[in-house]
């Protein structure tokens, strides 16, 4: 049984819109690989985030990710930079991911916790063959209100200092309701680049700027740090993708998916300064469980394709608008990620 259905409409979108637009080799710089069986029993979280991503897939073992790429990108050679997900079970899932990385040859990031010492983080990176770290705001100390969580609350400075010495990658999903435009986020990204210039810092999801209003004047400050990297994983906002490319340049923007979430069937719209995921009826349970979900009619649902395709269609529109060359598209879809990965591997392990 197939992992998920690929409809005639999906195939039409792939063949007519995406196959020839995309290069033959692709690196997904932002994807999750984990097994739910390694999670501890659920417990209340001090930092509640949106619910809809958890409705797409219960987990994403490496075999599922490989099959997802086969189904979504037929004829393309797709690899990933991988990291785990979840508030619990990090030790077991990190160990599972390290083995998956060894088995596939695909690079991976260690999922760190803020209470860890710099020595422990470096030890876990080296023992697992990881190239850096990923963490998440829901691991910040419970006494901090969710809306007040800062980057340094889950990526503490003692860890960043060591990662900088190593030349490691730091994949950062920024916190706070203001997203990219939040002045605390902007100030801390700037501080990180000033204090830790060797750190390969990635602003994930273009700073969670999923609608135009999320960007504000962030680039007025961030433009001062030309080596910042951005990925546009799980982002369908043309404006955000365009501004990232326009400000950072084609050598500092990368494709990512945020799998398994991008297996979702959705058409994303912007409404009242936020995003709404339009989804087929009944596919993801009661839509009232998350304000970002809205069901459409069965007839309209037939035209809805994968979130991954929606993201790539947005990138294609931006590429055409900016007049990106075939080389520019290859850089964003593959070369920038390959250079970042190999640079980190060389700095950490002294080899390519």
N, C-alpha and C positions, 0 to 999 in steps of 0.2 A: 504494500500500500504506500502510495506517495506521501511524502511529508506534508504537502499541501497541494491544492489544485492550481494548475495554471490554465486559465480559460482561453478561449479563442480571442477575446478582447485583449488579454495580457500579451498573447503572442503577437497580435497586431501592433500593439504599442512597441514591443521589442523590435520587431522586424522593420517597422516603418519609421520609428522615431529614434531608437537608441543604438541598435546594433552597429551601424556604420559610423555613428557619432563617437562611440567609445573606442579607445585603443584596445589592442589585443591583450595587453598585460595591465592588470589593475591591482592596486593595493588598497584594501579597506583598512584605514588607519585607526578605526574606532569600532571594535566589536567585542561582544561578551561571550565567553565560553565558560559554562559552569553546569553543575548537576544539582538539581533540587534535593536529591537524596543526602547531600552533604550539609544541608541547612539544619540548624538546631531547631527545636520546637519554636513556633512563632511566639513573640512576646511584644507587649506594647512598645511603640517607638516614640522617643521624645521628639523626633523630627519627622513629621509626616510629609511625604511628597505626593505627587499626583499618582492616581491609581491605574489609569488606563494602560500604561506600558506593561503592567503585570498580567493583563488579560490576553495578550497575544500568544505567549508560549510559556509553559511551566518552567522550562529550562532550555539550555542550548549546548548540549554536548558537542564535541568536535565533529562527530559524524553528521549531526544535524546541520552544522554550519557548512560543512563541505557539500552536503546535498542541497542546501539552500542556494549556494553559489552555482551549482550545476543547473538547478531549475531556473534561476533568475537571470543568469548570464551565460547562456549556452554558447559554446565556442570560444569563450574568453578564459584566460588564465588568471584566476583571482586568488590572491593570498591576503592574509590579514595580520594586523597587529592586535593581539588579543589580551583581554583581561577579564577577571571574573565579575560577578555581581552579587549583591545580597548583603544584608546587615549581619548575618550570622554565617558560621561555617567557613570563614575565610581560610583557615589553615588547611582544611581538607581540599577546598576548591583550588587554592593556590598550588597545592601539591599536584592535584589532577591537571591543572593547566600547565605546570612545568613539564609534566610527562607528555601532554598533548603537543607542546612546543617541540620537545625532542623528537617525537614521532613524526611530525609533519615538517619540521624545519621552519615553521612560521614563528616569528618573534612574539614575545609576550611581555607584559608589565606585571609587576608584583602589586597586589592589592594591599596597601599599607593601612595601618591604624595610627591615629595621632598619638596614642600613649606609648608607642614604641620608641626606643632610643635610636639614635643615628647608627650606632654599631649594629643593632639588631636588624634594622632595615637594610643596611649594606650586606650583612651576612646572608639574609634571606634572598636578596637580589642575586648575589654571586652563587649561592648554592643552587638556586633554581634556574640559573642561566637567563634571568630576566634582564631587560634593558632599561628599567626605570620603574616608575610607580604610577598607579591610579588610586584614588580614594574617593570618598563621597561625603557630602555634607551630613548625612544621617549618622555618621560615625563621630561627629563633633560631640563634646561633652554635653550631657543631658540638661545641665543647668542653664545652657545658653538658649534663649528663645529662638525658634526656627528662623524667624525673620531677621534675627540679628547675627546669625552664623556668618563668620568671615572665612576667607580662604585659609588664613593662618590657624584657624581652629581645627582644620582637618589635615592641613599640610604645615605643621609647625616648623619654625625657623631652623631648629637644630637638624631636622631631617633635610630641609632644602639646602642647607649649607653643605651637608655631606653629598647630596645628589649633585650639587654644583661641582664639587671636587671631582666627582666621578664622570661628569659630562653626561649624566643620565637624562632620560626623557621623563617629563612630568605631564601627565594628561589631566587637565583641570576642568571639571564641570563646576562652573562658578555658582555660588549660592545667591540668595537674596531675591526678593520680589522684583527689584529694579533691573535684574539681569545685567546685560552689558553696560547699560547706562548708569548703573548704580555707582555713586562716587566712591564708596568704600571699595567696591570691586576694582574700579579703575585705579585707585590709589595703590591698592595692594599688588595688582599686576605690575604696575610701574615700579614699586619698591622691589618686587621679586627680580625684575630684570636689572635693576641697578645693583642689587646686592649679590646676585647670583648669575653673572653674565654667561657662564658656561652651561647653565641648565637649559636643556632643550624643552622649553615650556610651550605646551599646546593649549590654546583657548578652544575648548570643545564646543561644538554646536554654534560657532560664531558667538560665543558668550551667551548661549540660550536666547539669542535675538530671533525669535520665531515670527515676529511681526515688526514692521517698520518702527513702531513706537519704542521698541526695546533697545534701540541703538543710541538715541540721543546724540550727544557730542563726544562720545567715548573716544573716537579716533583722533580728536584734537590732542589728546594726551598720548594715546597708544602709538600714534605715528612716530613718536620720538624713539621708539624701540623697534627698529626695522627687522630684527631677527625673531620677533614673535611669530609663532606659527598658529594657524587657525584651521580647524576642520569644520565642514558644514554638515556633519552627520545629523540625521533626523531633522533637517532644516529644509523647508520648501519655500522659504521667503526669498523671492528674487532680490529684493532690496538688500537684505542682509548679505547674501552671497556676493552680490555686485559690489557692495561697499567694502567687504573684506578683500576682494580681489583688487579693487581700485586703490585702496589705501595700502594694503600689505604687499601687493604685487603677486604675480602668478607663481613666483617661487616660494611663497609663504602660505599658500592655501592648499588644503588636501581634502580628498574625498574620504568619507567614512559613512558607515551605515547605522551603527548602533544596533546591530542584530542582537537578539532575534526580533526586536521591535519593528524593524523595517519590513518584516514579512506581513505586517498588518495590511489589511485592505482599507484604504481610506483616501479621501480627497480632503485636503486641508484648506480651510478658508480663514480669512481674518475678519473679525467682527468685534467692534467696540474695544479696540486696542488689545485683543487677545486672539488666540487661535482656537478653532473648532475643528475636530476630526469628524468628518461625515463618514458614517460607516453603514454597511448593509444591516438590515433589520435582523435582530436576534443573534448576530455573530459574536458579539462581545458582552452578552448579558444585558442587564438593565442599564440603559444609558444614563439614568439619573445618578448612578454611583460616582460619576465624575463630570464636572462642569465642562470639560473639554470634549465630551462625546455627544454626538447627535445622530440619530438614525435617519436614514432617507427611505424613500419608497423602494419597493422591490424592483420597479422599472429603472429607477435612477441607479440603483446598486449595480446593475449589470454593466454600467459604464465605469465603475470604480475599479482601479487596478491597485497594484502594490504600492505601499508607502515608498519603497526603494525607487520605483519607477517615477513616482511623483517628485522625489528629490532630484533625480537625474534630469527630468524634464525641466525643472526650475533651473538647474545648472546649464542646460542646453540653451534655454532662453537668454540667460545672462551671457553665455559665451558668444551667442550671435549678436547680442546688443553691443558687447564690448569689442567685437571683432577679434576674438581670440583665435590664434592659429592652431593648426593641428599639433604643433610642438607644445604650445601653451596647455592644451587639453591633456596631452600625455604627461606633462609635468604635474598637473593637478591630480590626475587620476593614478599616477604611478611614480614618476621620477622624484618628486619632492619627498614622498614617504620613504622611498628606497634610500635616498641620500641621508635622511634623518636617522633611519634605522641603522644603516651601516656606520654612520658617524658615531652613534652611541655605542655600537658594538666595538668599534675600534678603540674608543676612549676607555671603556670599562674593561675590556678583555685583551686589548692590544692586538687585535686581529680583525680581518674582514670576514 
